Amino acid sequence: MAFNWFWKAMGAQQSRNQKRSVAIVEDASARTAELSHLDDAALAQRARDLTAGGTLSDPAEFLAVLGVASERTLGLAPFPVQSQAVLRLLEGDVIQMATGEGKTLVGAMAATGFGLMGKRVHLITINDYLAGRDAEWMQPLVSFFGLSVGAITEKLGPEERRRVYASDVIYGPVNEIGFDVLRDQQVTRRRDAVQAPADVALVDEADSVLVDEALVPLVLAGSQPGVETTGKITEVVRTLRETEHYSIDDDRRNVFLTDAGATRVEGALGISSLYDDEHIGTTLVRVNLALHAKALLIRDIHYLVDDGKVALIDASRGRVADLQRWPDGLQAAVEAKEGLDVTEGGRILDTITLQALMRRYPMVCGMTGTAVEATDQLRQFYGLHVSEIERNKELQRFDEADRIYATAAEKNRAIVEEITLLHTNGQPVLVGTHDVAESEALAEALSERGIEVNVLNAKNDAEEARIVAEAGDLGRVTVSTQMAGRGTDIRLGGADERDHDGVATLGGLAVIGTSRHRTVRLDNQLRGRAGRQGDPGLSLFFVSLEDDVVVSGGSGESITAQPDELGRITSNRIANFVAHCQRVTEGQLLEIHAQTWKYNQLLADQRDIFDERRARLLDTPLAWEELSQRAPEKASTLSELDEGVREQAARDIMLFHLDNEWAEHLAVMDDVRESIHLRAIARETPIDEYHRIAVREFKSVAQRAVDEAVETFNTVLIDDAGAHLADNGLARPSATWTYMVSDNPLAGSGNSVVSGIGNLFR
């Protein structure tokens, strides 16, 4: 009862904040005319006066100043709702604004406000393109107030990165910012780090970054010969047949050898048993990886093969994930499956989840088109509140009820018929699919009807901005995988809106979803592409009882229905069942997130302790002090050396062993995590056992690092050139690389696995 009262009180507080924001914005509008008479210098000075001391003395006047400056520098006069959104961001909320309502300007205005209050801001985007585009587009506004702005992109070198990170407002994709954190955690001289501390993370597409991908680990790896996974194992596994030699669970997430399969593999490899001690940790592991690659990972759904390399597809965005890979063994197994060169394995040096990355910022706020549905997660995992910002113009989009079909084949035929009908009338159509194979099958089926199709998927995402911008043109049909985070408005009549009125007369943009997503929020991200700024529009989702979301969410439940001659089901009972299935899958995802968060939280806390220790070693003479105390005789032999050389040599030694022990700790805990579910068999609680082991293992990390550093200090040559660690076989990796681990490669796989790739739209 008290719990419910608390959240009701929080909701009431949010409502009061919203009313206060509206009143402030109305006041700001009244002051705009007066401020517009000030020259540029006086206007900028007024903003600095209002933010002196790091606080906002008069929010209404400050919003008015920002509005006038925006119109002068960008030609964009913010709507009142945009000013309201800026205020909520400055107070630390996640704001929900519909697609096309101007979040880019809102983010720049809020970032300018933070910057004027003396706070360095990371404006975190989904990808390189948006970071570069938005920084260039919004630079005149930010610079108007004497603030510097820059963009971090993948191609920048260390010196360029240092310059950008020294700016007041930094636009950057979340993965690049995270990778820079990991790389900076490997430096042995502070001057080699590229990042400067930031005070605020302002996150675009906040629900995607903070919820959907929050637990995706960013990984820094170092060169180390990998385990051989090619050869006979791949050839043997290739001959195995489903049902006879292996089985796949209903969710198509796990594959298991049958007794017959194990016998076949053992015979082919000439071994007595895969489950003997000598094979269970090596051969069996490689067989299972090869089997996973064969049976569960499907080309053009989970990955592409491009220029002789495996490229993972980011299921949540429908793009190639350039910096993403599976854990080394699985990556190598897929490469072997495709007959490609197997890439070198590596040792993980450090890793951080996006959620842990966000915890590094003193303040986090954000904006997205679909935050309300993620309210619970944002509150539970970050303590963030959601403010819903009203549309500037009333929504005119018509959201049609789902069209439900018995089978995927009948559904897919109906999708083609509906698109053909809409296209015949000249109405632009945007189709949201779930994977590359589905998008290409649909495009082929439409081409056979004589309909020209623009396809946007992981194979051609470099053309993204142009394809999205043209999607609202007369007669245009665009098929896209995952529209979330595409970052470009779809304007009726094309990018220049030359045929706006004609398209509006036809009903505006029609958005079609080929199936429900696993969360309503992702459905709404697709819907939101239609009905921009009061334009008319249509959204319509097609569903079959064979879709993944229905099969997974309705697992164990039987349902009967009588379809018509085309396979369509119009029963309200079935519509309710589909909605129920989606709620179940949402609940499953939330539970997975909550459980994974519990596992990650302790490691995140331990990382904070590790980071603090590393910073003290890096920024103070602590390393020399500790080593000289533990090994005074060796220290006395170095008295003739320059003090700076001695301190840096000690620092190099201590940091090498500290980093090495942290990497070992991560590897140990990864192994523990893989097998922790077995604790349940012994009537132990897996999460409790994991925490117990993590605490026990971490207690010895720092001590082992010091002990090993003392041993190295006593034995390694130290001269005017520093500590010769490489001579003792203690060199850092000759090469490092970064990638994102896709630990759930089948997430968001759409209907393609169920339907069969070749006959999706036949």
Secondary structure, 3 states (H helix, E strand, C coil): CHHHHHHHHHHHHHHHHHHHHHHHHHHHHHHHHHHCCCCHHHHHHHHHHHCHHHCCCCHHHHHHHHHHHHHHHHCCCCCHHHHHHHHHHHCCCEEECCCCCCHHHHHHHHHHHHHHCCCCEEEEECCHHHHHHHHHHHHHHHHHCCCCEEECCCCCCHHHHHHHHCCCEEEEEHHHHHHHHHHHCCCCCHHHCCCCCCCEEEEECHHHHHHHCCCCEEEEEEECCCCCCCCHHHHHHHCCCECCCEEECCCCCCEEECHHHHHHHHHHHCCCCCCCHHHHCCHHHHHHHHHHHHHCCCECCCEEEECCEEEEEECCCCEECCCEECCHHHHHHHHHHCCCCCCCCEEEEEEEEHHHHHCCCCEEEEEECCCHHHHHHHHHHHCCCEEECCCCCCCEEEECCCEEECCHHHHHHHHHHHHHHHHHCCCCEEEEECCHHHHHHHHHHHHHCCCCCEEECCCCHHHHHHHHHHCCCCCCEEEEECCCCCCCCCCCCCCCCCCHHHHHHCCCEEEEECCCCCCHHHHHHHHCCCCHHHCEEEEEEEEECCCHHHHHHCCCCCCCCCCCCCCEECCHHHHHHHHHHHHHHHHHHHHHHHHHHHHHHHHHHHHHHHHHHHHHHHHCCHHHHHHHHHCHHHHHHCCCCCHHHHHHHHHHHHHHHHHHHHHHHHHHHHHHHHHHHHHHHHCCCHHHHHHHHHHHHHHCHHHHHHHHHHHHHHHCCEECCEECHHHHCCCCCCCEEEEEECCCCCCCCCCHHHHCHHHCCC
